[in-house]
Amino acid sequence: MKDTVLDIPAIELKGIRKTFTLSEDRDAKTVLALDGVDLKIRQGEFLTIIGPSGCGKTTLLRIIASLILPDEGEVIVEGEPVREPGIKRAMVFQTFGLFPWKSVIDNVIFPLMVRKFDAAEAREIAMKHIRQVGLDKFVDAYPHQLSGGMQQRVGLARALSTGADILLMDEPFGAIDAQTRELMQEELMKICQQEQKTVVFITHDLDEAVLLADRVLLMSRGPGRVREVIDVDLPRPRFDYDVRGHETFVKVRAHLWHELRNDLVEQRAEETS
């Protein structure tokens, strides 16, 4: 029997290995960033990625997006090997990535115009997602006129407007204040529930990792490998009860901190020896 569409992983990583050369000198040092990463991400899954600084989280996400290529291994998206960016994947960056000279509507509409959408259709799609993130009163505003949280909403609306099945998010809430961050987490969970997106989300925040995820990928300190993938069996929706007080949340968070702390202590000891 052939696999159904839902049986095919949204993303499959096979033996991903990546090195970087730190300079162009003859004696340049080569650093192994990722070493043999194998992973399957289910369709409609929300996967968060955590790990010590320097473990290759962002490198892995950029490889999934085909913004950089692995030295070895393969990225497969919905059953097809990929080696260049495509319309099924959209990135949301920590630094917002907005064009400062473009208004909200023009930032959100940009990827649609690049793909030669009819102008009226592109505007309709863009407005749908601007309303979805609650910025319909700011369509003509420019990034410098918006708060950090509002700018990140624009970035999210732009990613949604592409129609991509997969959202790749690199610490998207890391540069906004704590209260806005909680609102954005809730907003994202609501949108993902409505849109049925597959999300790969990097964070350094343990609470955020557990709150959002169906599964948490814990990476080992560099070179990055899959140390553990942990199921987060918490009821959804998670914005209408005290998730952080739930026994499963407390248990998963404690386990992740225990594993991370061991890595951090070992890393600190090596750096000071």
N, C-alpha and C positions, 0 to 999 in steps of 0.2 A: 504494500500500500504506500502511495506517495505521501510525503509530508503535506499537511495543510499549511496555509499561510502562517497561521499562528504558531505552528511547530518550528518554523524557521526563525532562528534568533534575529533580533533586530541588528545586533552587532556581534561578530565573532572575531576574537583576536587569537592568532596562532603563532606562537614562538616569537613574539615581538622583541627585537633587540636593537638598541640604539646607543651609539657612542658619539661624543663630541670632542673636537680638538680645540684646545683652549687658546691657541695662537697659531700663526703661520710659520713660526720658526722651525728650523730643522729638528730641534730638540723639543718640539712642542709636546705638551702632556696631553694624553688622550684619556677621557673620562667615560666610563661605562655608565650610562644613565638608566637604561632598562635592560634586563637580562632574562629573556625567555618568558614573557608575559602571555599566558593563555587564559582566555575568559570568554564566556558567553553571556550576553545581556538579552533578556527576553523582551519581546515586543510589549510595549505599554508599561515597562518596568521603570521605576525611579531608583537608580543606583547612585549612591554617594560614594566618593573616594576620599579617604583620609590617609595620612601617613606623615612621618617626620619631614621636616624641611629638607629639600634636596633629594627626595626619594623618586622623583620623576613623574609626579602627578600631572603637571601641566604638559610635559613632553608627551605623555601617554594620550592626553586629550587632544593635543595637536596632531598626533599621528592618526587618531580616530577620525579627525576632521580632514585628514590628508593635507594639512598645512605644512607638515614635514613628513618625510618618508622614513620608514624603519630601515636599518641596515640589513636586517634579516626578519623574516616573518611576513604575515599576511593579515590585512584588515578586510573583513567580509561584511558587507552591509546588505541585509535582507537577501542573503544568498549569493550576492555578487561581489567578487573581489574588487577593491577600489584602490586607486593610486592618485586620485586628484579630487578636489572638492566637488561636491554635487548637491543637487537640490533637496536630497533627502535629509541632509544634515545642516544645522544652523548653529553658529557659535554666539554665545553671550559672554562678554568679557567683564572683568572686574572694573576696568577703566572706562566703561560705558561705550567707547568707540564711536561716539556720535560725530557727525560733521558739524563743527561749530558755526559754519556759515549757512546751515540749512535749518529751517523751522522743524517743529515736531512732525508735521505731516510729511514734509519733504524727506526727513530722515527715515521715516517708516516706509514711505512709498519707494525709496531708492532701489531696493533689490528687485522690486516688481518692474520698475522701469528698465533696469538692466536686462531683465528677461523679456523685454518688449511687450509687456502687457498693454492692452488698450488703456488709455489714460483714465477714462471714467471707471472702468473695472478696477484698476489699480487703486484709485482713490477710495472706492467702496470697500475694498478689502482692507486697506490701511485704516480707514475710519472704524471699521468693525473692531479691529484689535486695539486701536487707541481708546475706544469706549470700554473695551474689556479691561484695560488696565487703569481706567478712571481718569483719563487725561483729555477727554473730549472738549473741555473748556480751555485747553492750552494748545490747540492744534497749530496756532500761528506763532507760538512762543519759540525762542531760540534757546539752545542748551544753557547759555550763561544766565538765563532768566529763571532757570529751574533749580530746585534743590537736588542734592545727590540722589535721593530716593526717586524723585520724579525722572531724572535722567536715566536711571536704571530701568524704570518702567518703559521709557521710550525704547531702550535697547531690547527689552523683552517683547514689546509690541512689534518691533522690526523683525525679530527672529520669528515670531508667530506669523507675520504677514507673508513670509516665504512659503508657508504651507509645508515646511519640513516635518517629516515624521519624527525626527530625532533632534533634541535640543542638547547641545554640549555647552555646559556652563562652568566657567572657570572662576570660582570664588565671586560670584556676581554680587553678593551682598556684603563683601568684605570692606568696602569703602564707605558704607553708610552707617548712621548711628543705630544704637541698639533697638530703640523703639520702632524706627522705620524698618529695620531689619525684620522684626517680628511680623509687622504688617505685610512686608513683601513675601515672607515665607508663607503666610496664610493665602495671599493672593496667588502665589505660584501653585500651591496645592489645589486651589479651586480651579485654576485654569487647566492644570494637568488632568484633573478629574473630568472636566468638560471636554477637553480636546483629545484625550487618550494618547498623549505623547509618550515616547520613550525619552527619558532624561538621564544624562550622565553629568553629575554635579560634584565639582571639587570644593572641599571646604576644609578649614583648619578647626572649625568649631564642632566639638563633639555633640553638643545638644542639637545643633542644626543637622548634623549627619544622621542622627537617629530619628529626629522628628520627621524628616522628609522621606526617608528611604524605605523601599521594600527590602533592599539588601544594602549592606555597607561593605565596600571593598577596602580592606586594610592592607596597605602596601608596606613592605619592609624598607628599612633605611637603605640608601643607595649602595649598590645598584638596585633599582626598583624591581621588585618581584611581587607576585601575589602571595601575601602572607596568609590571609584568611578572608573568606567571604561569609558574612553573618546575616542571617535572616532577621528581619524586624517584624515580628508578628503582632502589630498593633492595629486596632480597628481603624478604618477610614469611614468618613472624613475625620481628620485629626485636628480640626480647628473648632470643634464644638464641645470639647471636654478637656480635662486637665491631663494632657499627654505626659508631661514631665513627672507627674505623680504616679503614673501607671507602673505597676511592678515590672513589666517587660522593658519599659524605657529605662528604668533605674538599673536593671540587670545588664542590659546590652551596653549602656553607657559605661558602667563600672568595668565591664570586661574590656572594652576598647581602651579605656584610660590605663588599665593595668598593663596591657600589651604595649601601648604607646610609651608609657612611662619607662618601661624596661629598655626600649630602644633609645629613648632620650638620655637616660642615665649612662648607657654604654657609649653613646655618641659623645657625651660630655667628657667621659673618662678618657676616651681616645684623643680628644682635642687638647686635653690638659696634660697628657702623659709625655 
